[in-house]
Amino acid sequence: MTKPAAGAPAPPAVAERDIRASDADRDRIAEILREALAEGRLDPEEHAERIDAVYRAKTMGELEPVVRDLPAAGGSRPQPDQGGYAHGPAAPAPDQNLVAIFSAAVRKGRWQAPARINAVAFFGSVEIDLTEAVFPQQQIQINVTAVFGSVEIRVPENITLRSSGSGILGSFEVETHEAGDADAPQVQVNGYAVLGSVEAKPKRGAWIRDLRDRLREGHRELRRQVWEDHQQLRQEQRDRHERHRAEQRERRDRFRKGMDG
């Protein structure tokens, strides 16, 4: 094999748009499309066409045009998957608002934790469980307000938990914890409790053992959810068309009976 001559120029770097897209990149774009569908920015047919384009895309350059006209994509061009912890190149999830007024609000199980969570408990209770969550970014901020109510937060043992809050005739108790891994997710709890209570602490025995595998599992779940949502919307659309045709037939039959009479 011939060695390159000394001083020969290095081969040109691959352009960003020509980098091969990963499953994480496709799932991130699919999430933007799902939000656009839920907000009415895309109709079911447009959503289906773009989803097909996303999962056929092989490079970052093929992914970018799919969400170019959507606000969720503004200033957030697809980036290559860098692996490692679950926080990384995934699209940021929208802020999560949990409000309990004379009621209860719960968020737990498998879910994608956003960068900011706002929890308000007014004569009610809010429960936030992050022990099974996927963390697309490293920093999570939880803003809490408890007035004659309670907010309870649970996190895995191997993430960093910090706080900045106060209790006014109430309790604001956060069991701060520093993770041994500097790349672990960090949860910051801010706010206050007025004649209420805020409690945040690690859940014993709950660990994020392999964040990369959990992120991939989250992506598979997201793909399944997007597909099911798409199928449901298509079925609803078919049902509406059937009802419309039935109403047309009924009006036509009534008109003919009127003419015969």
Beta strands, then each sheet from edge to edge (+ up, - down):
strand 1: 96-101
strand 2: 104-107
strand 3: 116-122
strand 4: 125-129
strand 5: 139-147
strand 6: 150-155
strand 7: 160-168
strand 8: 171-174
strand 9: 186-194
strand 10: 197-202
sheet 1: 1+ 3+ 5+ 9+ 7+
sheet 2: 2+ 4+ 6+ 10+ 8+
end
